[in-house]
Amino acid sequence: MSNKPLVLLTGGRGMVGRNILEHPMAQHYSFVSPTSNELDLRDFLSVKSFFDKTAPEFVIHAAGRVGGIQANVAHPVDFFG
């Protein structure tokens, strides 16, 4: 069992999340970073259950909808939400 504080990191496989995990200070923390298949952030009861089971001390929310530059230009409103 680790003495390091547990951090829930959403979006850990995305650009921002990967950079957080690779940051030199990340070694001072334990991270749990479920995929969207493992934890649906739109489902309150699933999120509550996850928090009850893991009890993270910190949360870094880096998850988001992505699509690249062309998708953002073609559908800018779809990425707010």
C-alpha positions as CSV (number, residue, x, y, z in Angstrom):
1,M,0.0,0.0,0.0
2,S,1.3,3.4,-1.0
3,N,1.7,6.3,1.3
4,K,1.3,8.7,-1.6
5,P,-1.9,10.7,-1.9
6,L,-4.4,9.2,-4.4
7,V,-5.4,11.3,-7.3
8,L,-8.3,10.6,-9.6
9,L,-7.2,11.8,-13.1
10,T,-9.9,11.9,-15.7
11,G,-8.7,12.0,-19.3
12,G,-5.4,10.3,-18.4
13,R,-4.9,9.0,-21.9
14,G,-5.4,12.4,-23.6
15,M,-2.7,15.0,-24.3
16,V,-3.2,16.9,-21.0
17,G,-3.6,13.8,-18.9
18,R,-0.5,12.1,-20.3
19,N,1.5,15.3,-19.6
20,I,0.3,15.3,-16.0
21,L,1.3,11.7,-15.5
22,E,4.8,12.4,-17.1
23,H,5.4,15.5,-15.0
24,P,8.3,15.1,-12.5
25,M,6.1,15.9,-9.6
26,A,3.7,13.0,-10.5
27,Q,6.1,10.6,-8.8
28,H,4.9,12.0,-5.4
29,Y,1.3,10.8,-6.1
30,S,-0.6,7.6,-6.9
31,F,-2.9,8.0,-9.8
32,V,-6.1,6.2,-10.8
33,S,-7.2,7.1,-14.3
34,P,-10.2,5.1,-15.5
35,T,-11.2,5.1,-19.2
36,S,-14.6,6.3,-20.2
37,N,-15.6,2.7,-20.6
38,E,-14.6,2.0,-17.0
39,L,-16.2,5.2,-15.5
40,D,-19.0,7.1,-17.3
41,L,-18.6,10.6,-15.9
42,R,-22.2,11.4,-17.0
43,D,-23.6,8.8,-14.7
44,F,-23.9,10.2,-11.2
45,L,-24.4,6.9,-9.4
46,S,-21.4,5.3,-11.1
47,V,-19.2,8.3,-10.2
48,K,-20.4,8.2,-6.6
49,S,-19.7,4.5,-6.4
50,F,-16.3,5.0,-7.8
51,F,-15.5,7.8,-5.2
52,D,-16.8,5.6,-2.4
53,K,-14.6,2.7,-3.5
54,T,-11.4,4.6,-4.3
55,A,-11.7,7.7,-2.0
56,P,-9.2,9.9,-3.9
57,E,-7.7,12.8,-2.0
58,F,-7.5,14.9,-5.2
59,V,-9.3,15.1,-8.5
60,I,-7.8,16.5,-11.7
61,H,-10.5,16.7,-14.4
62,A,-8.7,16.6,-17.8
63,A,-11.3,14.6,-19.8
64,G,-13.0,16.2,-22.6
65,R,-14.5,15.7,-26.0
66,V,-11.9,16.0,-28.7
67,G,-12.0,15.9,-32.5
68,G,-9.1,17.7,-33.9
69,I,-8.8,21.1,-35.6
70,Q,-11.2,20.3,-38.5
71,A,-13.9,19.0,-36.2
72,N,-13.6,22.1,-34.0
73,V,-13.9,24.4,-37.0
74,A,-16.9,22.4,-38.5
75,H,-18.8,21.9,-35.2
76,P,-17.5,24.4,-32.6
77,V,-20.6,24.4,-30.4
78,D,-20.5,20.6,-30.0
79,F,-17.3,20.9,-28.0
80,F,-18.9,23.0,-25.3
81,G,-21.0,20.9,-23.0
